[in-house]
Amino acid sequence: MVDNINQAWEAPYTADLVSVLIDIKDADIMKKFIRDIMTEKEITEISARLQAAKMLMNGGKYSDIVNATKLSSRTVARIADWISNGSGGYQLVLNKSNHDHILPARAD
């Protein structure tokens, strides 16, 4: 599976996409950029895939994940396969986000 993933990054503009995403440090800017480059349906789909990956990594049942995310069981199975046999991206991102803590806003 890793070979197919690497082939996707051989397209001429994909390195630019990665560079732009890395440079965005502000959540509001990221939201605006994502909204401009994706349809609302794509944003919802990708967000649901991330949620499904979280649930799978926490031992969630396929039926619960399908009900919660509205993804097809085939998509959930594909995500499970990517978690097990992919490039490790879900684990890297989700393990990092589980350790990053956002401090609560202070009352003025």
Disulfide bonds with the S-S distance in Angstrom:
none
